[in-house]
Amino acid sequence: MTETTDRLTECRDPVLRVVPAPADINSNGHIFGGWVLAQMDIAGGIVASREVQGPCATVAIEAMQFLAPILLRDIISVYAEVERVGRTSISIRLDVIATRDRGEQEVRVTSGLFTFVALDENHRPRPIVRASTLA
């Protein structure tokens, strides 16, 4: 493992772990970028919904860069960390690590900052009440 992935995976569990299917491969033999983005959005939504105690919607993706390709037999792990909580929005850093060669190698694939907005019953932005403030 590299120093970069050690920091990301040390003492943390991924929010999502998935293996891409042959249908997810583009003409270059790599996994579609849109597929990776969808997995990150799913993982971010899980964390955001838990943190805001209800439904939320993705409103922005910032600073996303593909650092390495994902290959067919890779196991993809998505790690999440809350970076900022505003009045109605929450920003979550999502890092994707590909494990390959039967676990011998971990490669940082991409990272992005996703912003979600908490929604009320009318699908309008609502103030965030975090679980930690309810105690």
C-alpha positions in Angstrom: 0.0 0.0 0.0 1.1 3.5 -0.6 1.3 6.2 2.0 -1.7 8.0 0.4 -4.0 5.0 0.7 -2.7 4.1 4.2 -4.0 7.5 5.5 -7.4 7.0 3.8 -8.0 3.4 4.9 -6.3 3.3 8.3 -8.9 2.7 11.1 -11.7 3.5 8.7 -14.4 1.4 7.1 -15.6 2.2 3.6 -19.1 3.5 3.2 -19.5 1.4 0.1 -17.5 -1.5 -1.4 -18.4 -2.8 -4.9 -16.9 -4.7 -7.9 -17.6 -3.4 -11.4 -19.2 -5.6 -13.9 -18.1 -6.3 -17.5 -21.0 -4.0 -18.7 -19.3 -1.1 -16.9 -16.2 -1.1 -19.2 -15.6 1.5 -21.8 -13.8 1.1 -25.1 -10.4 1.6 -23.5 -10.9 -1.4 -21.2 -11.4 0.8 -18.1 -14.5 1.4 -16.0 -16.7 4.3 -17.2 -16.2 7.5 -15.3 -19.9 7.9 -14.9 -20.1 4.6 -13.1 -17.5 5.7 -10.6 -19.3 9.0 -10.1 -22.6 7.1 -9.4 -20.9 5.0 -6.8 -19.5 8.1 -5.1 -22.9 9.7 -5.2 -24.6 6.7 -3.6 -21.9 6.6 -0.8 -22.2 10.3 -0.2 -25.9 10.1 0.0 -25.7 7.4 2.6 -23.5 9.6 4.8 -25.4 12.8 4.1 -28.8 11.3 4.9 -27.4 9.9 8.2 -25.8 13.2 9.2 -28.8 15.4 8.3 -31.3 12.9 9.8 -33.4 12.7 6.6 -33.6 12.9 2.9 -31.1 15.0 0.9 -30.2 15.7 -2.7 -26.8 16.2 -4.4 -26.4 19.8 -5.5 -22.7 20.1 -6.5 -19.6 18.1 -7.1 -16.3 20.1 -6.8 -12.7 19.4 -7.7 -13.1 15.9 -9.1 -10.1 14.4 -10.8 -9.5 10.9 -12.1 -6.0 9.9 -11.0 -5.9 6.3 -12.2 -8.1 3.9 -14.2 -10.4 1.3 -12.6 -9.8 -2.1 -14.0 -12.4 -4.9 -14.4 -11.3 -7.1 -11.4 -10.7 -4.2 -9.0 -12.6 -4.0 -5.8 -13.7 -0.4 -5.3 -14.0 1.1 -1.8 -15.5 4.6 -1.3 -14.5 6.4 1.9 -16.3 9.5 3.2 -15.6 12.3 5.6 -17.8 15.3 6.4 -15.9 18.5 5.6 -18.5 21.2 6.3 -22.0 21.5 7.6 -23.9 24.7 6.7 -27.5 25.8 7.5 -29.1 23.6 4.8 -26.1 21.9 3.2 -23.4 19.4 4.0 -20.1 18.8 2.0 -18.6 15.4 2.1 -15.1 14.4 0.8 -15.3 11.1 -1.1 -12.2 9.1 -1.8 -12.2 6.0 -4.1 -9.5 3.3 -3.6 -9.2 0.4 -6.0 -7.8 -2.8 -4.6 -6.2 -5.1 -7.2 -3.9 -8.1 -7.6 -5.8 -10.1 -5.0 -5.4 -7.4 -2.4 -1.7 -6.8 -3.0 -2.1 -3.3 -4.4 -4.3 -0.3 -3.4 -4.5 2.6 -5.8 -6.2 5.9 -5.2 -8.5 6.4 -8.1 -10.4 9.6 -7.6 -11.5 12.1 -5.0 -14.2 14.7 -5.0 -16.1 17.1 -2.7 -19.9 16.5 -3.0 -22.4 18.9 -1.5 -25.9 17.7 -0.5 -28.9 19.8 0.6 -31.3 18.5 3.3 -34.9 18.3 2.1 -38.2 18.7 3.8 -41.4 16.9 2.9 -42.0 19.2 0.0 -38.5 18.5 -1.4 -37.4 22.1 -0.5 -34.2 22.9 1.4 -34.6 22.7 5.2 -32.3 23.5 8.1 -30.0 20.7 9.2 -30.4 19.2 12.7 -27.5 16.9 13.2 -27.7 13.7 15.4 -24.9 15.0 17.6 -26.9 18.1 18.6 -30.0 16.0 19.6 -28.4 14.4 22.6 
